[in-house]
């Protein structure tokens, strides 16, 4: 995806990885312990923040992303940190036959599913995930709570500012609400040598609702689909939850 190729160089500047891992990882560790996970597939891994954290903990991890630049940055960072991990540039709807490996956990975080704009591609993602899972494994998919976003017209995300190597970066993200798919706007402004310059990008997100995703997951072959409204295993509330997490299992096969 060209958008992520363009922003790969500054992607990690607007993510506080330490805080994010601290908030999210206890959720994943509980799931990993329950299925005795040793191997993890990170789908839509970006620059590899989650994947490298898990690899550093001792899991066998492969990170997959469709952006060549994201994968290049992930590989470079893993080499600098001396973390043993594999990254591959593959499409979210075509990876199982290329990896030819079955994992204990398949993880797809960061609202990645919203980039798939029709049910056929979400179904392919789930089929590919199942083909990449062990029978006792778990798959986790994260989305923003689009029902709440649409109902309250929640356009904007927090503005983030970082200073890196004497450059100031400001990241602005917001939604527009056309009739069908949402338009996600991303602006990065950089101040260098006293001068500001900026670039703006736009891509579509499909506002998947809980019931739609559950139905597609069941059609794909998941027999157990558990829903949570946060990384604390809280119940999903369409009016108040920020996040929507699907924990999927194959059950008896």
N, C-alpha and C positions, 0 to 999 in steps of 0.2 A: 504494500500500500504506500503510494508516493508520499502521502502526508507524513507518515512516520519516518520515511527516509529523510525528509526535510528537517524534522525536529529532533532527530536522534542525538545530535551533538549536544543539545541543551536539555534533553529530556530529564536527566537525573537532577537538574538544578531546581526543578519545582517540586520534587518529591523528597520529603523528609523520611528517608528509608528507616532510620532508627526508630522513629515514632510509629511509622506504619507497621513495621515488623512487630514491635511491642504490642500494638493493638490487635493485629490479625493473627499472629502465629499461634497463640494458645488454642485458638479454634482449630487450626489445622493439626497441631500436635495431638489434640485429643482424637481427631479422626484417624490420624496415622497410627496412633497406639491401638485404637479399636480394631483396625484391620491388619495390624502387625506389619505396617508398611516398611519396606526397605528401598523400594524404587518409586520414583515420582516423574511424571511427565508434566511439564509446565507449558501449557498452550497459551500463545500470545504473551510470551515471556518478556518482550521488550528488551531492555538492556540487562535483564537477568537478575534483578534485585532479589526476588523471592527464590529463584532457582539457586543462586549462589549461596544464599543463606542456608537453604536446606542441604546443599552439597557440603557446605562447611560443617554441618551438624553430623555428617556421615552417611546421608542418604545417597543412593545412586540416582542422579538426576540428568534428564535431557530436557533442554529448553528449546522450544519451537516458536518461530515467529515468521510472518510473511514479509517482513521488512528486512532487506539485506543490510541496510545501514544499522538497524537495531542489533542484528546478530553480530555484525562486525564489532560494534562497541562492546557487546556482551563478551565476546571472545577475548578482546583486548583487555578488558577489566579483569576477567577471570585469570588471564595470564599474569597480570600485574599483582593480583592477590594470591597467586599460586594456588588456585582452587581447581581441583580435578573435576571437570564438568564438560559435557558435550552440548554444543548449540548447533541447530540446523535451521536453515531457511526453507520452510515448507508452508503450504497453504493450510488454513484451518479446516478445510473440507477435504483434504487429501494428504494424509500423513501416515495412516496405519500401515499400509503396504510398504511404504518407504522405510519406516522405522523397523518393522518386523520384530517388535519387542512388546511384551506384555508387562504392564506396570501395576503396582499395588494401588497407586493413586494417580488420577488424572485431574489436574487443577487448571481452571480457566478463570482468572480473576480480572479485576480492573475494567469491568463493564465491556469486556471484549465481545460478548455475544451480540451486543447492540450493533456491531459493525456488519452483521449478517442481516440483510434487509428483507429476506423472505423465508417462509417456513421450510422450503425445500433445502436451503443451505443450513438452517439450524438442524434439520433432520440429518443431513450429511455429517455435520459436526458430531452429533450424538452417536450416529452409526460408527464413525471413525473412532470415537472415544471407546465405545464398547469393544471394538475389535482390538483396541490397544490395552484393555484392562484384563487383569486376572479375574477369575470368577468370584473371588472373595474381596475384590477391590472396591474402591469408592471413587466417584467422580464429583467434583464440586464446580459449580458455575455461578459467577457473580454478575448481577446487574444492578444498576441504580433502580430505585423505585419510581418507575416512569408514571405510574398512576398518580402518585402525589405530585410529581414534577408537572404533569399536564394540568391537573386540577387546580393547582395554585399558581400555575404559570411561573414556576421557579426557574428563572432564566440564568442566573449568574452563579458562578462558583467563587470561592474566596480568591481575591487577588493575591498573588505570591510574588515576593521580591527577594532576590538573592544577589550577593556580591561574590563574584568568582574571578580571580586573577585580574583585579582592578577593573573589571567590567560589572556594571549593574544590570541585572536581568529582571524584567517585570513580565509576569505571565497573566493574561486575562482570558477567561473562558466563559462562554455563555451560549444559551440555546435560543434559536428562533423557532417559531411554531407554525410552520406551513400546514397544509391540510393533512398530509400523510406522514412521511418520515420527518423526524426533527432535524434541524440543521445545527450542527455543533460548530461554533466559531472559536478559533484559537488565535490569539495575538501574542507575539513575543516582541517586547521592546528591549533594546540593548543600548546602554549608555557607555560610550567608549571615547576617551580623550575629550570629555566634556560635551560630546554630541550624541543625541538620541537618533536611533534609526529603528524601524520596526517592520515586521512582516506579518501578514494575516493569512489564515488558512480556514477552509471550511470543508466539512465532510458530513455525511448523513449518518444518523443513528436511528435505528428502528425502535420505537418504544414498546418493547415486548412486555405483555402483561403476565402475571403469575399463571393464570389458567391456561394461556396459550403455550407457555413453556412446558408446563406439566403435561399437557396433552401430547406435545411433540416428543417429550422424553419417554412417555409410556408407549407411544407408537414406535419409537426406535428400539425398545426392548428393555428399558429400565423397569424393574418391577417395584422398586421402592424409591419414592421421591419425597424427601423431607424438606420443609420450607422454614427458613429462619429470616428474621428481620435485622440481624446484626451478628457481629463476630463474637457476641456473648451468648449465642444460642437463644436469643430472645425470640418471642413469637412475632411473626410478621404482621404488622398493622399497616394496611394500605394508606391510611391517613397520616401516619407519623413516622414510619420507618424510612430511613435514608437508603438502606441497602436491601437487597433481595438475594438470598443465597439458596441455591438448590443443591442438596446433598443426595446423590443418586447411587443406587446399588442395584446389582443384578438379582439378588436374592437366590432362591432355589433355581438351579438350572439343570 
